[in-house]
């Protein structure tokens, strides 16, 4: 896909959270029975409980780390908490789902108070099983620094747009 039409570029995921990368894995994200695609719109109530995240493939020896962040916290016009860490799971075997991994930071559903927030899932390929420590706080997480510190590279990413239940303006969900 040309970079100019890549939804991660158009949604500014590439740039705000990630550097360009080559997609080499496939993940499926389902909230209840709704599969997420880039740019899907969801209200906060639809994402209050953790999603089902599957990693497709054929080799259970391959391991992955999943990070879920909000680069628009507390509001897109003033993202002073960029990136807010909503979930961190490591050691997820390929061919399974996130429930088979090691939950380092428990899931916290997005609760945007203003504006439309991009909620981004980044999947990293691990070379080995390793100890990952929970950060001391959720706000101001940095996906690029995390990737560099643990020497893991992104292999897939998906994002959806989320706003509060009574949000007005912008796109309708």
C-alpha positions as CSV (number, residue, x, y, z in Angstrom):
1,X,0.0,0.0,0.0
2,X,1.4,3.4,-0.8
3,X,2.3,5.4,2.2
4,X,0.2,8.3,1.1
5,X,-2.9,6.2,1.4
6,X,-1.9,4.2,4.5
7,X,-4.6,4.7,7.2
8,X,-1.9,4.9,9.9
9,X,-0.3,7.8,8.0
10,X,-3.6,9.5,7.3
11,X,-4.6,9.1,11.0
12,X,-1.2,10.4,12.1
13,X,-0.4,7.3,14.0
14,X,2.8,7.2,12.0
15,X,4.4,10.4,13.2
16,X,2.6,10.9,16.5
17,X,3.2,7.5,18.0
18,X,5.3,5.3,15.6
19,X,7.9,5.8,13.0
20,X,7.3,4.1,9.6
21,X,7.6,0.3,9.9
22,X,7.0,-2.8,7.8
23,X,3.8,-4.7,8.7
24,X,4.8,-8.4,9.2
25,X,2.1,-9.7,11.5
26,X,-1.7,-9.7,11.6
27,X,-3.9,-9.0,14.6
28,X,-7.6,-9.0,14.9
29,X,-9.3,-6.8,17.5
30,X,-12.9,-7.4,18.5
31,X,-15.0,-5.4,21.0
32,X,-18.0,-7.7,21.7
33,X,-18.8,-8.7,18.1
34,X,-17.5,-5.6,16.4
35,X,-14.1,-6.0,14.6
36,X,-12.0,-2.9,14.6
37,X,-10.5,-1.5,11.5
38,X,-8.4,1.6,11.2
39,X,-10.6,4.6,11.9
40,X,-13.6,2.7,13.3
41,X,-15.7,5.0,15.5
42,X,-16.7,3.8,19.0
43,X,-18.3,5.4,22.1
44,X,-16.6,4.9,25.4
45,X,-19.3,2.5,26.6
46,X,-18.5,0.1,23.8
47,X,-14.8,-0.2,24.9
48,X,-15.3,-0.3,28.6
49,X,-14.2,-3.9,28.8
50,X,-11.0,-5.4,27.3
51,X,-11.2,-6.5,23.7
52,X,-10.4,-9.9,22.3
53,X,-7.1,-9.5,20.5
54,X,-6.0,-12.4,18.2
55,X,-2.6,-12.8,16.6
56,X,-2.7,-14.8,13.4
57,X,0.0,-17.1,12.4
58,X,1.3,-20.7,12.6
59,X,4.1,-20.7,15.1
60,X,3.3,-20.6,18.8
61,X,7.0,-20.2,19.6
62,X,6.8,-16.6,18.3
63,X,6.0,-14.1,21.0
64,X,4.5,-10.6,20.9
65,X,3.9,-7.6,23.1
66,X,0.7,-5.5,22.8
67,X,0.6,-1.8,23.8
68,X,-2.7,0.2,23.7
69,X,-2.2,4.0,24.0
70,X,-4.2,7.3,23.6
71,X,-2.0,10.0,22.1
72,X,-4.8,12.5,22.4
73,X,-5.1,12.6,26.2
74,X,-6.6,14.5,27.9
75,X,-7.9,16.3,24.7
76,X,-6.7,16.4,21.1
77,X,-6.2,20.1,21.3
78,X,-4.0,19.8,24.5
79,X,-2.5,16.3,24.5
80,X,-0.4,16.9,27.6
81,X,-0.7,13.3,28.8
82,X,0.4,11.9,25.4
83,X,0.6,8.9,25.3
84,X,-1.8,7.6,27.9
85,X,-1.2,3.8,28.4
86,X,-4.4,1.8,28.5
87,X,-3.1,-1.7,28.3
88,X,0.2,-3.6,28.2
89,X,0.5,-7.4,27.6
90,X,3.7,-9.3,26.8
91,X,4.6,-12.9,25.8
92,X,1.5,-13.5,23.7
93,X,2.1,-16.6,21.6
94,X,1.4,-16.4,17.9
95,X,-1.9,-18.2,16.9
96,X,-3.5,-17.3,20.3
97,X,-5.0,-14.2,21.8
98,X,-3.9,-11.6,24.4
99,X,-5.5,-13.7,27.3
100,X,-2.6,-16.1,26.8
101,X,0.0,-13.4,27.5
102,X,1.3,-11.7,30.6
103,X,-0.8,-8.7,31.5
104,X,1.7,-6.1,32.8
105,X,-0.6,-3.1,32.9
106,X,-4.3,-4.0,33.4
107,X,-6.8,-2.9,30.8
108,X,-8.4,0.5,31.4
109,X,-11.1,1.5,28.9
110,X,-10.8,4.9,27.3
111,X,-12.9,7.6,28.8
112,X,-12.4,10.7,26.6
113,X,-13.6,13.9,28.3
114,X,-13.3,16.1,25.2
115,X,-12.9,15.6,21.5
116,X,-12.3,12.5,19.4
117,X,-9.4,10.4,20.6
118,X,-7.3,7.9,18.5
119,X,-6.9,4.7,20.5
120,X,-3.9,2.8,19.1
121,X,-2.9,-0.8,19.4
122,X,0.7,-1.6,18.6
123,X,1.9,-5.2,18.3
124,X,5.7,-5.8,18.7
125,X,7.5,-9.0,17.9
126,X,9.7,-10.2,20.7
127,X,12.9,-12.1,20.0
128,X,12.9,-13.8,23.4
129,X,10.7,-14.0,26.4
130,X,11.7,-11.1,28.7
131,X,10.8,-9.3,31.8
132,X,9.0,-6.1,31.1
133,X,8.3,-3.7,34.0
134,X,5.1,-1.7,34.4
135,X,5.8,2.1,34.2
136,X,5.1,4.0,37.4
137,X,2.1,5.8,35.8
138,X,0.0,5.6,32.7
139,X,0.2,9.2,31.4
140,X,3.2,10.2,29.2
141,X,4.1,6.7,28.1
142,X,6.3,6.8,25.0
143,X,5.8,3.9,22.6
144,X,9.1,4.7,20.7
145,X,11.1,4.8,23.9
146,X,9.5,1.5,25.1
147,X,10.3,-0.1,21.8
148,X,13.9,1.0,22.0
149,X,14.4,0.1,25.6
150,X,13.2,-3.5,25.2
151,X,14.7,-3.8,21.7
152,X,11.4,-4.8,20.1
153,X,10.1,-3.6,16.7
154,X,6.5,-2.9,15.7
155,X,5.0,-5.4,13.3
156,X,1.3,-4.3,13.3
157,X,-0.8,-1.4,14.4
158,X,-4.5,-0.6,14.4
159,X,-6.4,2.4,15.7
160,X,-10.0,3.4,16.4
161,X,-11.6,6.7,17.2
162,X,-13.3,7.1,20.5
163,X,-15.4,9.9,22.1
164,X,-17.5,10.3,25.2
165,X,-21.2,9.2,25.1
166,X,-22.6,12.7,24.7
167,X,-19.9,14.0,22.4
168,X,-20.9,16.6,19.9
169,X,-19.3,17.8,16.7
170,X,-16.9,16.0,14.6
171,X,-17.7,12.6,13.1
172,X,-20.8,10.7,14.3
173,X,-20.4,7.1,15.4
